[in-house]
Amino acid sequence: MSYVGPDFEPPRPRRSRRGPLTVAVAALVPGALLGWLVYEAVGGTGGGGGEDDRPQASSTSSPAAAFPTEEAASPTEDGKEPSPTSPPANPSGPLAGKVVVIDPGHNPGNFQHTSEINRKVDIGTGLKECDTTGTSTNAGYTEAKFTLDVAHRMRALLQAQGATVTLTQDADRPYGPCIDERARIGNDARADAVVSVHADGSGTGNRGFHVILPGSVNAGAADTRPIVAPSRDLGERIAGNFVRFTGSPPSNYVGDGTGVVTRKDLGGLNLSTVPKVFIECGNMRDSKDEALLTSGAWRQKAAQGISEGIVSFLRG
């Protein structure tokens, strides 16, 4: 996600917590970080918003469910990039009757409509820009292109299991939708789960993924209290499966190594009335994460990890 914005405060560097996996460390670290340490110890490898949703200094974290340590077989070992083409929904699949909304962060056309996306919308706790352009790698691969590709891959995977899948945008409109409309699309669909897909734009050396959960908000049009618990369940399941499929570590710059962050300043979460989370799949400005995010094979793994988290949540 883009760090561009009037209220940007760079995240403070965090000292690395990685080290030998010992009983003493296992007793102290939170579940998500413990899962990552175990994964590294057994030889795991690293695989290969629309709003200003950069990390905030006031964000609070929550330990995610322990990450599974079994490794999934990669469908891309032949070096070919899997096609994100969507098959028809499987009416007899395990997710038949379930509705999933995928929110690809930022529209590729946003940068051509800056006045429109800069207008303010009400997010319950205040006013915020309609959307942002998103970030990009140093070589120019945009977050908007990344999120749409992952969304297409997720759609194919979820439809194959019978889910009805809606995208908030498919590069089929000049810009947007605004953050309030993104929330409304999920609400109007009465979605069983909504996931907003992003990639971060932090400093070099900051890397890893994190899942953003809605905090408890009750102000104006925002009332997240009914969705806080199910959204946490959804987010923790996505975090666990994301590391299982991609091998990527939890963020080393937000979330205290848990891979999970709670926030109250994102309109896409504040205005949701159905279970919803954001996922920052990595940092586009870090060379190690960039190599992953620009790989089609890795993006397939990312789509699988997120999708399997959704499947786990929907099947209970």
Order of alpha helices (4+ residues) and beta strands (2+ residues): alpha-alpha-beta-beta-alpha-beta-beta-alpha-beta-alpha-beta-beta-beta-beta-alpha-beta-alpha-beta-alpha-alpha
